[in-house]
């Protein structure tokens, strides 16, 4: 059985490295991209089961990145992340779903929460694929 592949798109290098370690420990192959443009390039160059994308980033922000990835693949699980700043997290959640994210997590979150969410979304995707 092959390991699921996850693309982490986040402009905060320290957080990206932490997420890389969390996913690797959970049995995922992980690729990092530092912004939306690099994330799209990585997504077009390889197959991924999961994309975890920050929303607020330079170059290409996360909502546009998520929209572009969803247009390229209906099967990939997409999780949007944001600290939301002073805005209502519900706004970010609604917009993330509108552009194609399967889930939204507000920073900070527990590592186990992220892994459980991703595993649940992958299981649901695979159950639909089998039917």
Rosetta blueprint (number, residue, H / E / L):
1 X L
2 X L
3 X L
4 X L
5 X E
6 X E
7 X E
8 X E
9 X E
10 X L
11 X L
12 X L
13 X H
14 X H
15 X H
16 X H
17 X H
18 X H
19 X H
20 X H
21 X H
22 X H
23 X H
24 X H
25 X H
26 X L
27 X L
28 X L
29 X E
30 X E
31 X E
32 X E
33 X E
34 X L
35 X L
36 X H
37 X H
38 X H
39 X H
40 X H
41 X H
42 X H
43 X H
44 X H
45 X H
46 X L
47 X L
48 X L
49 X L
50 X E
51 X E
52 X E
53 X E
54 X E
55 X L
56 X L
57 X L
58 X L
59 X L
60 X L
61 X L
62 X H
63 X H
64 X H
65 X H
66 X H
67 X H
68 X H
69 X H
70 X H
71 X H
72 X H
73 X L
74 X L
75 X L
76 X L
77 X E
78 X E
79 X E
80 X E
81 X E
82 X E
83 X L
84 X L
85 X L
86 X L
87 X L
88 X L
89 X H
90 X H
91 X H
92 X H
93 X H
94 X H
95 X H
96 X H
97 X H
98 X H
99 X H
100 X L
101 X L
102 X L
103 X E
104 X E
105 X E
106 X E
107 X L
108 X L
109 X L
110 X L
111 X H
112 X H
113 X H
114 X H
115 X H
116 X H
117 X H
118 X H
119 X H
120 X H
121 X H
122 X H
123 X H
124 X H
125 X H
126 X H
127 X H
128 X H
129 X H
130 X H
131 X L
